């Protein structure tokens, strides 16, 4: 009989690690996604236009795209302990600099750099995957992700209150600074209270770095293609900042960035080939193979689930203010309900995955996401704000449960590359956020919701027809050359 996961049994080392790590994630989200509920205060204090405010929201999630890929590689190589500490300390310092910036250009650059703190999520996926067995990983990852994601709700419930009551026009600066200092302090504490693995366990590392290992020629091609959306998202952001739209960068700089992005993509393709060219000539033994299509489908699933969460939590307060004329603090508190449901929805998605299966859970949650956002696509200003909030919560519950279900499956694909797989899926979540927030800046709010519902319907079909349920065992090679089999069911 499977052992029940008791999250209150602090005598067990893995339960303590779970709590230490979700709180590290929580603090990264307070610092990172606190921008959404604070935006009405920043916009008023600095006299920003609607487009300037919306661009800051896009910049806030853009850097996280490459950061999650890079952090995924680094955590597999260096371990979660040092990576979480580094992200919390450095991210907190950059956030403080943002809080005391004056000009819009400074705000934009520092907010872009601040986006890397969102990569902290990837670190914990590897940490939790090391400390919990397959039969509990969905629940544990769900608690980690759900309670950590609650950091955005924590920011929505505390930072606007601080900004409104302390410091006058500079209240937003003091609120962001206070949150950043707490993150820095906890980052230092985290280093001294955790270990990367349980005693006696091996921390498996990839044989090569710089690109994910694949196990067939077809997967090599698919991997190269799946990198394209990551660069297109950054190109989309560049277009948004170019003279065609915001005119924050000149045309020469725009083309320079396009060339850099294309060059880096080609460099990445070369690196993928360099790491994996051997699979063309020498087939990988069956026991060491995995299907990259599993990674690709989970990437697109997280594109919708987490992309929706980031986009909606970033725009919801402004939506309530502009469409329903609610006071700023009231709007921020109501918007905070959306991330609040992470407390139960994301762990619930992981727990259900452990009980009824990973694929079936994703099918159910994507049906709910699609239906709820298609309904929100019909909303107009005559609707009751209570009804809109209720539908938003309904859709948010499914999307957050979907995020839990995605990461219930990620650690069961290939243990030594959990960080990289988590990083790529996480990066796609931010690609989704950039796309959805860009759409939000171009169309009315109801059209924004409708777009999410349509994209979700396509991913639902991918999951339904092409995703495989994890089963059997995965093989990992110990440092001495012996093979260890790890259960995935």
Secondary structure, DSSP 8 states (H G I E B T S, - for coil): ------TT-TTSHHHHHHHHHHHHHHHHHHHHHHHHHHHHHHHHHHT--HHHHHHHHHHHHHHHHHHHHHHHHHHHHH-HHHHHHHHHHHHHHHHHHHHT--SHHHHHHHHHHHGGGGGHHHHHHHHHHHHS-HHHHHHHHHHHHHHHHHHHHHHHHHHHHHHHHSSGGGHHHHHHHHHHHHHHHHHHHHHHH--SS-TT------SS-SS---SSHHHHHHHHHHTHHHHHHHHHHHHHHSTTTT-SS-HHHHHHHHHHHHHHHHHHHHHHHHHHTHHHHS---GGG---HHHHHHHHHHHHHHHHHHHHHHHHHHHHHHHHH---HHHHHHHHHHHHHTHHHHHHHHHHHHHHH-HHHHHHHHHHHHHHHHHHHTT--TTS-HHHHHHHHHHHHHHHHHHHHHHHHHHTTT-GGGHHHHHHHHHHHHHHHHHHHHHHHHHS-HHHHHHHHHHHHHHHHHHHHHH-----SEEEEE-TTS-EEEEE--
